[in-house]
């Protein structure tokens, strides 16, 4: 490696993008093209960056497998940042295997971090944790240590484990400060701020208050019966009952929890569960069937008791009943939560992240755009969607399940 290429690489490693470009801007050899591509990506010019990296990969000879693999990893990072979630996973995995086999453990670790971050973005927490746990820990530079700890913190936050997240972010901050990269320090600070941001609303005894992640963690460790409207589950001290695929049953459970310790009139339940404003006998019969199904699922955590007026949720052993709702509820909350990360998303990437159909997501985006809540730019395959962050809005770390109707 010649002196200019080595100096440009060092500049990029420390976040000095312009310094790197000054050294290789006029060169068209493969290493210079690759470094220019990485520099343009750091400046946010992703189309130009991808073009340069593809040119570099072609320019490297067949015997330069490590260099070609590094270009692949850089392309994968651009795809991730630009939310191209359809980028082939197998290509990145193959590049990582090449780097590991050739002894480039630092870039192999970076490739694995990209794989895990994609899994985390898709909400596949178990897969992300398993992949990260299989990582051998060679000596890493401070920037990669910070990235590793940020991923650990991200998994912990998605699992509502505030103490573990704070510890990981503290380690990430020390590593980021040691790296001297201002952008990395800012990323750690932004992640830390999420721990103190509104994460949910607690609704109990006809009162509401906002909770942070650490307060949610404490609440989940209590013996209360919790109806969690972010994940559509009912949590008891020894059980978690998922109603994510049973929207009618969850609507009933939520309505009963919201009214507790009082009962809920049958007409109200019919409206909330079925949208039946003019109920007939068939609606009432269906309500009895669904209440029976809910009663069976909640046993032994709680009972659903018929009253003269309607139905009452009765927790076992005189426990409290608490409804845990998102801090701000919105018809298309999951899309807004993803867009709130500040990146520009394609509709196809949103569909992948939410596990919904492309058409469902497109309709939702059109509704949000008509309401002025999202904006688009570009055309055709380059069309992207963005939105300003909404104060108090649930972040991507607290996403609920997939969109209904997907």
Secondary structure as UniProt FT lines:
FT   HELIX           3..13
FT   TURN            14..15
FT   HELIX           17..24
FT   TURN            25..26
FT   HELIX           30..42
FT   TURN            43..44
FT   HELIX           46..59
FT   TURN            62..63
FT   HELIX           65..81
FT   TURN            82..83
FT   TURN            85..86
FT   HELIX           89..101
FT   TURN            102..103
FT   HELIX           105..121
FT   TURN            122..123
FT   HELIX           125..133
FT   HELIX           142..158
FT   TURN            159..160
FT   HELIX           162..179
FT   HELIX           182..196
FT   STRAND          200..204
FT   TURN            205..206
FT   STRAND          207..211
FT   HELIX           213..220
FT   STRAND          225..228
FT   TURN            229..232
FT   STRAND          233..235
FT   STRAND          240..242
FT   TURN            244..245
FT   HELIX           247..259
FT   TURN            260..261
FT   STRAND          264..265
FT   HELIX           266..274
FT   HELIX           281..298
FT   TURN            299..301
FT   STRAND          302..306
FT   STRAND          310..315
FT   HELIX           316..318
FT   STRAND          321..325
FT   TURN            331..332
FT   HELIX           333..339
FT   TURN            340..341
FT   HELIX           347..354
FT   HELIX           358..370
FT   TURN            371..372
FT   STRAND          375..377
FT   HELIX           380..382
FT   STRAND          384..386
FT   TURN            391..392
FT   HELIX           396..398
FT   TURN            404..405
//
